[in-house]
Amino acid sequence: MIKYIGSKRRLVPVLGELFRLSGAETALDLFTGTTRVAQEFKRRGAFVTAVDIARYSEVFAKCHIETDAARVDQGELREALRYLESLPGRHGYFTETFCIRSRYFQPFNGMRVDAIRDAIEAEFKGSPLYPLLLTSLIYAADRVDSTTGIQTGYLQEWSSRSYNPLKLQMPELYVGPGRAVRGDACEVVHTLEEVDLAYLDPPYNQIRYDTNYHVWETLVAWDAPEHYGVACKRIDRKDPTTKSVFNVKREMPNALRQLIADVRAKVVVLSYNNESWLTLNELIEACSVRGHVAVLAFDSKRYMSHLRNFTAHLRNVEYVFVAGPEDVVVSMTAPLQEWRTPHQQARLF
Ligand SMILES: C[S@@+](CC[C@H](N)C(=O)[O-])C[C@H]1O[C@@H](n2cnc3c(N)ncnc32)[C@H](O)[C@@H]1O
């Protein structure tokens, strides 16, 4: 999986347990990002719908959530990856923009990305392998990048991993069906059927995902956009209408309240942290429209890459709100009061 701000890597085991304890069979991950939470629900047997506004997230969701591993010809997939890996590099838009004008990747790897991406578009468009190959390419590029994990800038000196040759690997697939949806959660939510459990993990401040991960957006869109600045961001992102309401301080609180109220689910699980624009009490109040509310708090190490001020606090608190019928909420959260790992310790409010 890619390096991603706000990724719930550490919370995945807890969220998986909450899913199990709820007895759910269907789940919705409304801000799926890397899809790691959706993958955990699917691994535990759920029919999952994974939603995000980002193009790359849709590709990940088509690969890990929508694709049924039982229907994939593993030999054909392995052969396709071997073929793509054998292609000679080509100096195209990706190399010019992200390896020469900026320095996210070394040119010898950038040229391979150009060649592989062209071949995926020309030879696999419309094939069920398309999102799998694209996912494999993004993961391979992420493993040899020269950033701290966000694409608003790159390291002055090449990172040591950037010297490694790009290597395509088989993506993780799970048996069973699922659904990927790309769109604004506030609109998509009205089109979805009721699920047993909905998980909401929206952006919690002004940090925009589409500009922080613009290289992945462009690698998926493959539209050679005009770009601006040293980071070579997509020029279309300058249009204010492309900004998510969850990144706008005066709009986010109401958008989130409305979403919590609108989502058709028996139980709602919401992630938030103490760097949010909403207070704990405001969030509890927002969740109370669903019924009973319990809050689990996890003390976690902070994701630091976007911070220049290294005197800033190194830990933050991740909150998981569980809202719904009282008996279900209690049976989901009570067993987790004792949750403790080397990195996390739960508190139940
Ligand atoms: C905190 S991240 C989710 C991380 C995810 N749970 C994970 O573990 O990878 C928030 C996500 O919300 C998405 N997003 C932002 N605004 C959105 C909107 N209006 N509708 C749907 N998704 C949105 C972003 O693209 C980003 O992937």
The ligand as an SDF file (V2000), in Angstrom:
LIG
                    3D

 27 29  0  0  0  0  0  0  0  0999 V2000
   -8.3040   10.4090    6.1370 C   0  0  0  0  0  0  0  0  0  0  0  0
   -8.2940    9.9120    4.4590 S   0  0  0  0  0  0  0  0  0  0  0  0
   -8.9440    8.2840    4.5230 C   0  0  0  0  0  0  0  0  0  0  0  0
   -7.8700    7.2740    4.8460 C   0  0  0  0  0  0  0  0  0  0  0  0
   -8.3500    5.8440    4.7710 C   0  0  0  0  0  0  0  0  0  0  0  0
   -9.2540    5.4970    5.8360 N   0  0  0  0  0  0  0  0  0  0  0  0
   -7.1370    4.9240    4.8200 C   0  0  0  0  0  0  0  0  0  0  0  0
   -6.9070    4.2750    5.8470 O   0  0  0  0  0  0  0  0  0  0  0  0
   -6.4220    4.8880    3.8270 O   0  0  0  0  0  0  0  0  0  0  0  0
   -9.6110   10.8370    3.7860 C   0  0  0  0  0  0  0  0  0  0  0  0
  -10.0080   10.4740    2.3680 C   0  0  0  0  0  0  0  0  0  0  0  0
  -11.1620   11.2470    2.0140 O   0  0  0  0  0  0  0  0  0  0  0  0
  -11.1290   11.4840    0.6150 C   0  0  0  0  0  0  0  0  0  0  0  0
  -12.0690   12.6040    0.3580 N   0  0  0  0  0  0  0  0  0  0  0  0
  -11.8870   13.9310    0.5740 C   0  0  0  0  0  0  0  0  0  0  0  0
  -13.0230   14.5950    0.3160 N   0  0  0  0  0  0  0  0  0  0  0  0
  -13.9520   13.6790   -0.0760 C   0  0  0  0  0  0  0  0  0  0  0  0
  -15.3110   13.7560   -0.4570 C   0  0  0  0  0  0  0  0  0  0  0  0
  -15.9650   14.9320   -0.4980 N   0  0  0  0  0  0  0  0  0  0  0  0
  -15.9610   12.6100   -0.7920 N   0  0  0  0  0  0  0  0  0  0  0  0
  -15.2950   11.4200   -0.7670 C   0  0  0  0  0  0  0  0  0  0  0  0
  -14.0030   11.3000   -0.4140 N   0  0  0  0  0  0  0  0  0  0  0  0
  -13.3360   12.4040   -0.0530 C   0  0  0  0  0  0  0  0  0  0  0  0
   -9.6750   11.7460    0.3140 C   0  0  0  0  0  0  0  0  0  0  0  0
   -9.3780   11.5200   -1.0460 O   0  0  0  0  0  0  0  0  0  0  0  0
   -8.9680   10.7390    1.2740 C   0  0  0  0  0  0  0  0  0  0  0  0
   -8.6710    9.5550    0.6110 O   0  0  0  0  0  0  0  0  0  0  0  0
  1  2  1  0
  2  3  1  0
  2 10  1  0
  3  4  1  0
  4  5  1  0
  5  6  1  0
  5  7  1  0
  7  8  2  0
  7  9  1  0
 10 11  1  0
 11 12  1  0
 11 26  1  0
 12 13  1  0
 13 14  1  0
 13 24  1  0
 14 15  1  0
 14 23  1  0
 15 16  2  0
 16 17  1  0
 17 18  1  0
 17 23  2  0
 18 19  1  0
 18 20  2  0
 20 21  1  0
 21 22  2  0
 22 23  1  0
 24 25  1  0
 24 26  1  0
 26 27  1  0
M  CHG  2   2   1   9  -1
M  END
$$$$
